[in-house]
Amino acid sequence: MKMFKQSALALCVQASIFASVASISTSSFAEDGVKEKITGIEVIEVTARKRTENIKDVPISISAITAKKLEVLGSAGMDVRSLSAKVPSLLIESSFGRTFPRFYIRGLGNTDFDLLASQPVSLIYDDVVLENALTKGMPMFDIERVEVLRGPQGTLFGRNTTAGIIKVQSKKPTQDFDATVSTSYGTYGSTDFRLAIGGGLTDTLSARVSLLQQDRDDWIDNKAPGFEKEDELGGYGETAGRIQLLWEPNDEFSALFNYHFRDADADARVFRANIIKPGTNDLVDDFDREVVYQDAASRNNQTIEMKGSSLKLSYDMGSHTLTSVTGYESAEMFSVGDIDGGYGASFLGDYMGPGFIPFPSETGAKMPDHSQITQEIRLSSNDLGDFDYQFGFFYFDEDLTIHNLSFDTLGGGAQNGIAIQNMETTAWAVFASLDFELSDDLGITAGIRYSDDERVWDGTLVQSPFGAPGFSENTTVDDSQISGDISVNYKMNDEVNLYARVAKGYRAPSIQGRSLLFSASHTTAKSELVTSIESGFKSTFLDNTARIDGSVFYYVVDDQQLTAVGGTGNVASLLNADKAVGYGFELDSEFWATENLVFGASLSYNHTELQDDTISVAGCGANCTITDPLNSDGRVIIDGNSLPQSPEWIGNLSARWTKEIGDGELYVYTDWSYRSEVSFFLYESKEFTGDPILEGGLRVGYEWDGDDVEYEVAAFSRNILDEEKLTGAIDFNNLTGYVNEPRFFGVEFKANFF
C-alpha cells in the first residue's frame, strides 16, 4: 500500500492548486482472492470517439462521472438534473418537473418547453441518440459511467450538435455473475429501490436485468380558499427497467440486445404565483416551500410511458470492425398544471391570490403518438499503426403528434382549447474520422460529416379557448450542411498531454407551433452553425496522486436559434440572432492528500453574448422591471445580453475520507456545487433573474465484506443548507416562479453479490 511522505508545506501548496468530481477509492481482488485497496488516480476509459480510449488521450474537453458518483448524486431520488453544476460548464433545468430536462453546455441550450423543441445538446443513451426532450428524461440506473463532451460534436454522433453531448453507458452483461440490490428511505416518505442481476446463461449468452422503483408522498399543502387540502402536491411514482442479452458465439462476433421502459406518474412542475418581490428577485417574506395557493391543484398531473429497444451488432474482421446499431424509441405523455400558480382572478373582485392574478391559466400537453427509428453503420480500423480511421452512415426518423391543451379553471377544469401538431423529421448523414500518428508523441485527428435534415409539419387549431375560429397550417424546413473537426494531441511527457481542437457543429432548422392554441401562426428558425476553437491540457503527476485537466475555448454561433417564450401575449416564437459568441475556461482535478483522503474540485467560466442590434422580443406580461432598452415599438432590445440560463461560473468541490474499522471501512463524503447568477429569459429584468445557488451534500457510511458479497449502509443529505432559490419563472401573467429541491435526509442499504 502506497505511503505518502510529503512535507506539510507541499501538501498545503498542492491542496491550494488542485481544484473535480471526487474519485472514490476503488478496490480490486488480487490473484489470491484477497481484496486490495487501490489509491491514486484511476485510469478512466471513455468512448468519446466511438472507440475505447484513456480519457487523457482524447483531445476533447470531457468529464467522466463514475457509477459511484452517480449513486451519491441520485441518492435523494433526484432525476437527471442531479448532474447539473457537478462538472464544468454543465447546467440542467426543467419547467416540466421530473421529465423534459433542458441541457446547457458552455451556455448553449434552449429554454423552450414545447414538445417539438430542438436542443443543441444531444443525449446518447446506450449508443442511441434520444432526440426529443421528453425521452431525455429516461432515468439513469445501473450505469457504468456518464461522459460529458463539451463543444460541437459535428462528426460522429447523432444528428449533429452545436453545444455538446451527454453520453450515458449502462452496465453490460458479462459471463461473470454479479447482483446488486439497494434500498433507501428518506424525507417525505421517499423510497428508492434498485435491483440488477447479471451473468452467463450459457457459454455464449449472458444477460443483465436492471430495475428501478422510486416513490415519494405528496408533501405540499394547498391553502387556496375553497380548495384547502393537506399534502396535495409534490409526490411521484416511477418504475423503470432494462433487459439486456449479449450473444458472443466466437471471438469475432457479438450481438447486444437492449429493451428498456419507463412508467411514471407524478405531479407536474409546481408553479407559485407572486413569490417574487417586485423590483427585486428575492422571494417574498412569507414564502413557504411546503404551501401553495392553487385552484387547479387537484388536476396537476403528469403521466409518462416510454419504451424502446436497440440491437448492436459487432463483427471483428481482423484489421477492421463492422458495427451496426439499430434503435427504436416511443413515448406517450400527458401533463397539466396550474400555470398562473394561484386562485381566482381580478375580475372576480377580491377572490384572487396570492397577490394579483389577472386571469386564470391552466394548460397542458399530450403526446399520444411518438416513434423514433435510428440506424447507424460504421467500419473502423483496428490499430493498423500510424493511420487509423472509421467511417459510416447514420439515419434518423421521428414521427410525433402533440396536443396543446387549455382548461377552464373557473368551470371546474373542463377542456376549452386544443391545437394539434404533427411533425415528421427525417435525417441522414455520412461521416468519416481519420487518426494520424505523426510520431510517438504527436497525433492528428480529422473528421468530416455531411448531414441532410428535413422536417414536415402541420398544425390545426381545433378549439380556441377564446372562441376564435379554427385554422390549419403546414410547412416544411430542410437543409444540408458539411461539418467536422480537426484536433492535435501532443504528449509532452509521461505526465502531461496538450491538445488543440477546431470544430464546426450544426443544428437543423426548427419549427414552433405551440402558439396555435392562442390563435398565433407557427414560426420557424433556419439552421444554426457554430465554429469553436479550444486548447487544453490533461495531466497526472506527483507519482499519480494528482490530476488536473484544463481547457480554454472560444466559439461563434451564426444564426443562433432562440425561442422567445411567454411575455406579452404568451406566445412562443422562434427567431435567429445574427450571432452569439462565447468564451471561457474549464478546470477539472483531483488530489490524493493521503491514502485515506481525496479532494476534488472543478471550476468553469463561461461568458456568452448575443450580437444582433436588429433583434427584439416582447417584454413580460407580468409586473416586472425590465433593465434592457426598448425600441420604438415597445419591444425589448436584447443585443449584448447573455444567453438565458447561462451562468458565468460553475464550481464543484468534494472530499472523501476513509478509515478502516473492524472488518470494514468507514467513510465520510461531502460535495458542494455552485452556480452563479442566471437570467431566465432573453431579456433581462430584476425579477426574472436567478440568484447564485450553493448546494451541498453529505454522506456517511460503512462498507464491509462477507462471503462473495459487499455490504454498505449510509446516511445522507442533499441541499444540507436548505437553500431556497428561484430556478425558473413564468412571465406572462404574474410574478410566478418555481424553486430548487428542498433539503433531503435519508438512509440506504446496499449489497453487491459476486
N, C-alpha and C positions, 0 to 999 in steps of 0.2 A: 504494500500500500504506500502511495506516494507521501513523503514527508515534506512539509512546507517549512523552509528555513529562510525567511526574508526579514529584513530589518523593519522596525515599526515605521520608519520614515518611508521606506519603499512601499509598504502596504498603504500608507496614507496617500502617497502620490498616485499610486495605481488606482485606488478607490475613487480618487477625485477625478481621474481621467476617464474611467470607464463608465460608461453610462450604458435593456432589451428585454426582451421577453426572457425571463429567467429560465435557464435549463434546470431540469430536475435531475438530481443524481440518479444514475441508472445502475442496473445490476445485470450480471451475466453469470452463467454457470460454467465453471472450469471443467476440464476433461474428467476430473474425478467426481463431478456432480456437486461440488461444494460451491455455494453461491459466493461470488466476489462482488464487492462494491467497486464501481468504476468512477473515478473522479477526473475532472478536466473537461475540455471542450469536446463535445460529441460530434463526430462526423455525420452531417446530415445530408442525405441523398435526396435529390428532388428530380422532378421530371418537367422542369420549366421549358425545356426544348424537346419534349417528347422522347427523351432518352434519359436513362438514369445516370445522374452525374453528382459529384460532390458540389454542394451549393457554392463553395469557394471558387469553383472553376467556371461558374455560369456568369457571363458578362451582362447581367441584368440586375437592377435593384430589386431584391427579393427578400422576403421574410418567410420563414417556415415555422408554423405553430405545431408543436408536437401533440400527441394524443393526451399526454398527462396534463399539459397546459390547457387543452380544450376542456378536459373534465373539470378542472378547477374553475374556469371561467363560466361554464354552464351549470355549476353546481346548485344554483338557485332556480333551476328550471327555465333559465333565460334562453331565448331563441338566438338566431344568428347575430342579432345585434350585440351580443356579449363580446364580439370581436372588435367592436368599434373602439378606436383610440388605443388598441392594445399592440399595434405595430405602427411604424411610421407612416404618416400620410393617409391613413385609412379611417373613414367615418362611415357609419351605417345608421340610418334612422328610418322611421316609418310613421305615417299618419293612419295606417290601417290596423295597427296593433301587432299581433304575433305573426303577421304574414305581410307579403308585399314589401320586403326590405328594399331600401334605396341605398345603393353603394356610391361612395365618393372616394376617388383616389387622386391625390395631388390637387384637390379642389374641383375636379371634374366629375359631375354627376347630373342627375335630373330630379327635380322636386315634384314632377308631375305624378299625381296619384291615379291617373286613368289606367285601366287595364290594357290599353293599347300603347302605353308609353314605352318609348325606346330609351335604353340606358347605355351610357358609354363604358360601363364596367360589365364585363361578362363573368358569369359563374359557370365553371366547368365542374360537373359532379360526376365522378367515375367515368371520365373521358367523354361525357356527353354535355354539350352546351345547353344550359337552361336559359332560354331567351326571355320568356315572359316573366315580368317581375313577380307574379303570383307563384310560379314554380320555383323561384329563387328562395322561397321561404321553406324549402324542404329541410327538416331538422337534421342536425349533424350529430350522429350517434355511431358508436363503434367505428371511429375514424382513425386512420393511420396518421394522417397529417393534413394540414391546410397550408397551401402556398399562396402568398400574396405577391403578384408580379406587378410592379409599378411601371407606368409608362405605356405607350402604344404597343400592342401585340398584333401587328398587322400582317404576320406571315403564317403562323402555324395553327392558330386557334379560331374555332367557331366562325362567326360571320364577320370577323374583324372587330377591333375595339380601339378606341382612342385614348382611354384612360388607364386601363389595366385589366387584370384578371384575378379572380378568386378561384383557386383550383383546389377542389376537395377530393381526397382519396380515401375511400373506406378500406377497412382491413379485408384482405382477400383470403379465400380458402387455402389451406395447406394440408399436407398429409399428416402433420402433427396435430394431435388432439389438444385443444385448449377450450376453456369455457370461462366466461366472466359473468358475474351477477352482482348488481349493486342496487341498493335501495336507500332513499333518503326521505326525511320528513322535515318540514320547516314551517316558517311563518305562513299564516292564512290557510293552514291545513294543506300545504303543498306537499305533494308526493311525487317522487321521480323513481321509476323502476326501469332498469336496463338489463337485458339478457343477451348474451352472444355465445354461440356454441359452434365450433368448427372442428373439422378433422377429415380423415380419409374414409370414404365409403367402400372403395375398392382400391386396388393398387394404382389405378389410373384416374379415379374420380374422387374429388374432395368437395366438401360443401361447407357453407357457413350460413347460419341463421342469426339475425340480429333483430331485437325487438326493443321498442321504447314506449313507455306509458307515462304521461305527465298529467297531473291534475292539480287544480287549485280551487279553493272555495271562493265564492263571492265575498268581498270584504269592504265594498264601498256602499255607504248608506245614501239613500235618496231622501232628501228633505224638502222637495218641492211641495207646496201646499196642495193637498188633494191627491198626492202621489207618493206619500211617505211610505218607505219600506226600508228595513234594515238589510244589509248585506245583499244588495240587488245587482251590483256590478263588480267587475274585476276578475272573475273566475275563468277557468278554461279546462278543457279536457282534450288530450291529444294522444293519438295512437299512431305509431309508425313502425314499419318493418322492412326487412330486406332479406331476400334469399339469393344466395349465390352458389353456382355449381361450376367447378373448374375441372375440365377433362384434359388430361395430358397423356395421350396414348403412347407417345415417344418423346425423345428429346427435341424434336423439331417442331411439333405442332401442339398448340393449346387452344382451347375454346372456353371462354368465360361467359357464363350467362348470369344476368342480374335482373331480378324482379324486385320492385320496391313500391311502397304505398304509404299514404298519409291520410288520416281521417281526423279532422279537428273540429271542435265545437267550442267557440269562445265568444266573449264579448268583443265587439269592435272597439276601436280606439275610443277612450272616454274623453269627450270634449267638455270644457268647463267655461261657462260664459263669464266674461268680465273679470277674469282673475288677474289682469294686469292693471297696475295703477296708471291712469292717464298721464302722459308726459314723461313716463319712465318705463323701464322694463322690469320693474320689481313686481313680485306677487303681492296681491292685496293683503292687508294686515291680518284679516281673519281667515286666510286661506287654510283649508284643512284637506289634506290629500285623501282622507277617508270619507269625504262627504261631497255629493253633487246635488244640484237642484235642476232636475230634468223632468219634463212632462212626457217624454217618449222613452224613458229608460227601460221600461218593461219590454220594449221591442228591439233594444240594442242586441244584436246577434250577428254571429259570423260562423258560417259552416264552410268547410273546405274538404274536398275529396280529390286526391291525386293518386295516380298510379302510372307506372312506367316500367320499361324493360330495356335491356341492351344486350347485345351479343358482340363480344370482342374475339376475333379470330387472329391468331398469330402463327406464321409459318416461317421457320428459320431455314433458309436455303443455303446456309454456309456463309457465303460472302455477303448475303443480303437477307433482310427480314421483310416479309409482306404482312401488313396489318390491316384488318378491316374492323370498323366499329359502327354498328347499326344501333340506332336508338329510337325509342318511341316514348312519348310522354303525353298524358292527358290530364285535364283538371276541370273541376266544377266548383263553383263557389257562389255564396250568397252573403251579402253584408249590408247592414243598415244601421244607421246611427243618428243620434240627436245632434245635428251639426251646429245648431245655434247654441247648444250647451246649456240652455236654460229652460224656463217655463213661461207660458203666456206670451203676450205681445203688447206693444204700446197702444194699439187700437182697442185693447180690452180694458182700458183705464189703468187702475193701479195693479191689476193682476199680471205681473211680469217680474222676472228676476232670474238670478241676481243681477241687479243693475238694469240698464236699458236694453230691451230686446225689441228691435224694430219690427221683426216679423219671425214667425216660426220657420224652421228649416229642418226637414227630416228627409234625408236622401239615402240612396243605397245603390248597389251594383250587383248584377248577377251575371255569371258566366255559365250558361247552360251547356255550351259546347266548346271544346278546345282539343286540338290534337297537334302534335309536333313530331315530325319524322326527320331524322338526320342520318346521313351516311358519309363515312369517311374511309378512304382507301389510301394507304401510303406505303411506299417502298423505301427502306432505309438501308444504307450500307452498314456492315458490321466491322468497324475498326479496321479499315483497309490500310491504314498507315497515315501518310501525310495529308490525304484527301478523303474526306467522308461527306456523305450527302444524304438527303431524304427529299422525296417529292411525292405529291399526292393530289387527291381530288376530294372536295367537300360539297355536300348537297344538304339543303335545309328547306323544309316545307312546313308551314304552320297555318292552320285554319282555325279561326275562333269567332265566336258570337258573343256580344256583350249587350246586356240590357241595363241602361242607366235609368234609375227609378226615383220617383219622388212620392211623398206620402203627406196626407192631410193630417197633421198632428192634432189640430183642434177638432177634427172629425173622427177621432179615435184611431188614426193611423191608416185610414183607407188609402189605397194606392190612387194617386191622381195624376201621374205622369209616367210615361215610358218612351224612351228612344232606343232603337235597336241598331247596333252596328255589327257589320260583318267585315272581316278582313282576312285575306289570304296573302301570306308572304312566301315568296319563292326566291331562293338564293343558291348560287353555286360558285365555286371557286377552284382554281388550280394554284398550287404553291410549290415552292422549292426552297431548300435551305442547304447551303454549302459550307463545309468547315475545312479550313486550310491550316495545317501546322507548318509555319514557315521555319520554325526551329523548335528545340525542346522547350523554349521559354515563350515563344510568340505564336499566337494563333489568331486567325481572322474568320469570322462567321458572316455570311451574307445571305439574306433571304429576300424572296420576291413573291408576290401574290397578285393574282388577277381575280377580282370579285365582281359578281353581277347580281344585283338585287332588284326585286320588283314587289310592290305592294298594291293589291287591288282591293278597294274599299267601297262599301255602300252603306248608307245610313238613312233611317226613317224616323221622323218624329211621329209616333203613333198617337200619343195623347199628351197635350201640353198641360202643365199644372196651372197655367194662367188662362186657359181657354183659347189659345191661339190655334190657327188651323195647322194641320199636319202637313209635312212635305218630305220629299225624298231627295237624296243627293248621291253622287258616286264620283269617284276619282281614281286615278292610277298614278303612282310615282315610281320611278325606276332610275337606276344609274349603274354605271360600272366604273371601277377605279383600279389602278395599279398602286400597290403599297409595298412596303418592305422595310428592311433594316440592314445595317452593317455594323459590326462590332469588332473591337480588337481587345484581346486579353493577353496581358504580359505578366509572366511570372518573374517578379523582381528578385525573389529569393524563395527559400522554402517556407517563409512565413507570410509573405505579402504578395498578393496579386493585384495588378492595376488593370482597369478596363475603361473603354470609352465606347459609346454607342450613339448612332444616329438612327432614328426610326420614324416611319410615317404610318399613321393609322387613319381609318376611315369609318364613319358611321353613316349608314344608309339613310335615304330620305324618310321622313316621318309624317304620320297623319294623326290629327287630333279631332275627334268628333263628339266628345262628351258634351259640348255646349249645344248640341242639337236639342237636348232636353229643355234648354232655355231659349229655344227658337233662334239660335245663332248658327250660322253656317260653319262647316268644318274649316280647318286651317291645315296647311302643310308646311314643312320645312325641308329645304334642299340638303344635300349631303354635307356633312361636317368633316373637315380634313385637319389633321394635326401633324405637325413636324416637331420632333423632340430631340434634344441633344442632352446627353448626360455623360458623366465620367465619375469614376469612383475607385474604391479600393476595398479589398477583403483580406483580413489578416488574422492570424493566430500567433501568439508569441508567449513569452515568459514560460517556456517549457510546456506549451499547450494548456496553460491555465488561464489565458485571457484571449478574448476575441473582440475585435471592433471592425465593423463594416461602415463605410461612408459613401455618400454619393452627392453630387450637385447636379442640378438639371435646369433646363430652360426649354419651354415649349411655346409654340404659336398655334392657335386654333383658328383656322379660316372658316368663315360661315358657321360660327358657333350656334348650335341648336339650343334654343331656350324655350321654356314654357312659362308664359305669364298666367299664373293660376290665381283665381279668385278676384279680389279687387272689386271696383265698381261694376255692377252687372253680373258678378260671379260667373265669369266665363273663363275657359282655359284656351289660350291661343298660342300656337306655335309661331316662332319667328326666328330669323337668322341674324345674329350680330355679325358685323363685318369681321371682327377679330377679337380674340381674347388671348392674353399672354399669361404665363405663369412661370415662376422660378422659385428655387429654394434648395434646401439640403436635407439629408436624412442621415442619422447615425443610429446604429443598432449594435449592442455589445453585451458581453457578459464577462464576469471575472470571478474566479475561484480564489477567495481570500485564504481559505484553509480547505482541507478535505471535507469539512462539515459545514462550510458557509459559502454560499454563492450569491453574488449580486448580479442583477441585470438591469439594463436601462435602455431606453430608446428615445430619440428626440427628432422631430421634423419641423421644418419651417416651410410654409407654402404661401407665396404671395400670388394672388390672381387679380386680374384686372380686365374688365370689358373695355374695348376700344372701338366705339362707334358713336360719333356725335350726331347721328341722324335717328337713333333708336329711342323710343319712348314706350312706356306702358301705362295702363290705368292705375291710379292710386287706390288706396284702401277704401272700401266702403264703410269701414268702421271708423270710430273716432280716434284716429291715430295721428301722430305728429311726424310727418314726412320731412326728412332733412335734405333731400335732393332738390335741385331746381326743377321748376315746371316750365313747359313750353307754352305757347300762346293758346293752345287748345286745352290747357289744364292737365295735360299728361305729364308723367314723371320722366325726366331725362336720367338715364341710368349709365351714361358714359362715364367711365372711370371707376365704377363700383366693383367690388369684389364679387365673385360668384356666390350664389346662395349656398348655405350650409358648408361653407369653405373656411374652416378655422386656420389662422396663420400658424398656430402652434399646437402640436400634439406630442405629449410626452408620456412615458411609462417607466415606472421604477418598481423593482421587485427584489425580494430576498428570500432565501430558504436556508434554514439552519436545522441540522440534524444531530442526534445524539443516540448512541447505542445504549439501550436499557434492556436488561434481561436478554431474552431471545429475539428481540426486535429493535426497532428504531423509532424514536420519537422525532417528529418534525414540526416546525413552525414555518409557515409560508405566508407572505404578505405581498400584495401588488397594488399599485396606485397608478391611475391613469388621469391625464389632464387634457382637456380640450379648451382652447381659448374661445373668445367671442365669435359668434356667427350671426349673419343676417339670414332671416328665414325666407325672404323674398328678393326679387330682382332689385326692387327699390329699397332704400334704407330709411328706417324710421326708428324713433326712440323705443316705441312699444314692442315692435316685432324684431327685436334683437335678443339673441340668446347669450346670457352671461357665461363666463367661463365655468366649467364643471370639473371638479376634482372628486373622483370616486375611488374608494379603497376597498380591498378585500382582505380577509384574514382566514387562514385555515390552520387548524392544529390537529394533528393526527398521530396515529401509532400504527406501524406496519410490522408484521411478523410472519414467519413461515411455519407451515405444518408439513405433513407428508404430501408432496406434489401439489401444494396449494399455498397461495399467498393471501394473507388477510390484511384488511385495513379498516380502521374506524377513525372517524374525523368529525370535528365540529367546525362550522364555517359561518362566515358572514360576508355579505356583499353590500356595497354602499354603506359602510360601517359608520360614516359620519351623518348618515341620513340627509344628504344633500337634497334640496328641493329646488329644481331649476326648470325653467321652460326649455323644452326641446323642439317645439313647433307651435304653430298658430294658424288660425283661420281669420282672414282679414276682410270679409265681405259683409258681415252682419254686426258683430260687436267685438270686443277685445277678448275673443275666445282663444284659449291655448290648451296645451297638454304638457305634461311634465314627465320627468325621468322616473325610473322604477324606484320604489321605496326601499328602505333598509330591510335586509332579509337575514334571518338566522336559521340554521338547520344542522342536522346531524346525518351522517352517512355511514353505511357499512358496505364493504366490497370484498369479494372473494374471487381470486383467479385460480383456476384449476388447470393442471398440465398432465 
